[in-house]
Amino acid sequence: MSRVEVSPISNPLSLRRNFSWTLMGNVVYTACQWGMLVVIARLGSPEKVGQFTLGLAVTAPVILLTNLQLRDVQATDANRQYEFGDYLSLRMISTIISLLIILGIIALADYSREAAWVIFFLGMSRALDALSDIFYGFIQLHERMARIAISMMLKGGLSLLLLGVGMYVSHSVVGGAIGLMIASLLVLIGYDFYSILLVSRQAVPPEKRNFSASNRSELRSLRPQWQWKKLRKLTAYALPLGLVMLLFSLNVNIPRYLVEWHLGEHTLGIFAAIASLPLAGNMVMSALGQAAIPRLAKYYAAGNRAAFRTLLLKSVGVGGLLGGIGVGIVLLKGQELLTLLFGEEYGQQADLLVWLMIPAAIGYAGSFLGNGMTAAHYFRAQIPLFVTVTTVTTVASLWLLPIMGLYGIAIALLLAVFVQVAISSGVIIHALHKVGRQV
């Protein structure tokens, strides 16, 4: 099959518009994520919230490892080393593997029947999202973030609606998890397929947009391409990022495992609901970073050190500013916010929210340093970084949780984020010196 040559970007949105669309889409999506926990807390109990959180904690590391962060690899593939069909093929294989691993965990672990079904259906939902994610990478490469934002808003709204319906009808988290799976499937089939066809067509110069054989070849280029030698090479290239995302997910979820182990599902539900507010900010930071990654990658590939540094510093500044605002909000209105969202039992833990918000705020700024490393293709360097960070989180949590309870987890996260920012800054400085020598 001949390769279809396309222009790198055809009439891309400006970086400001991409930021705006991405922020809007992820604010809506994040609000819907909050809404899911609110629905479970209001229709169920802290134990139900804990059960849902445990399902996410089991499936997330598996999905993130097998995803290999192909979206970022694709979005930063400024020199077009691989085609979309290569990324799609590998994602299909890795998604099947992830589902087999999740089934293995369910079979081997001593989960209750209801918890096992929750994990299964959440795994199916995440697998469908993984397919949407690879479409996002193609759209992101062409800097059409509005399409991704609309997809995220549709998925967030449908997920909240169908989770609520499932919980209300079944009086079980299993029904809610089935609702999430259906929402992911509807958005994938009803919107994301159309988006990638539209963006692919827009990427072709106007004078070549017709229904000739060349246009049919363009459509064929969106199909999976089973070139095994190329897929093995892409897997080896992206595997470090998969390991990084596994470690990142474990860094988030190990405290949850330990809380459930030491204090039970009820306390896990309380902790997860409170921690969802700072973590929601991480989703917004990730979205803003996704809007900037393609541009950062192009600057770095071109050896434009000044532009790379300027955009990265602006992004870090935005993260720090939003983190500071978040700390101020929870200091002033944390108790009212938790009570309004989840109930009085959660509102009594407002001090814990402040302690969790502080490391999260620092992490908001630090997350953009990770985007900079990915844009510069410093994939392998992130493995020892997150091994160190995850080790700090685990050791500090094991030490402090029995002594200080949930506040010990907050301090462990604070220690870990300081380590992450310090090492990430060193890697970025090295990358800037390297590109400076290349110019």
Secondary structure, 3 states (H helix, E strand, C coil): CCCCCCCCCCCCCCHHHHHHHHHHHHHHHHHHHHHHHHHHHHHCCHHHHHHHHHHHHHHHHHHHHHHCCHHHHHHCCCCCCCCHHHHHHHHHHHHHHHHHHHHHHHHHCCCCHHHHHHHHHHHHHHHHHHHHHHHHHHHHHCCCHHHHHHHHHHHHHHHHHHHHHHHHHHCCHHHHHHHHHHHHHHHHHHHHHHHHHHHHHHCCCHHHCCCCHHHHHHHHCCCCCCCHHHHHHHHHHHHHHHHHHHHHHHHHHHHHHHHHHHHHHHHHHHHHHHHHHHHHHHHHHHHHHHHHHHHHHHHHHCCCHHHHHHHHHHHHHHHHHHHHHHHHHHHHHHHHHHHHHCCHHHHCCHHHHHHHHHHHHHHHHHHHHHHHHHHCCCCCCHHHHHHHHHHHHHHHHHHHHHHHCHHHHHHHHHHHHHHHHHHHHHHHHHHHHHHHHHC
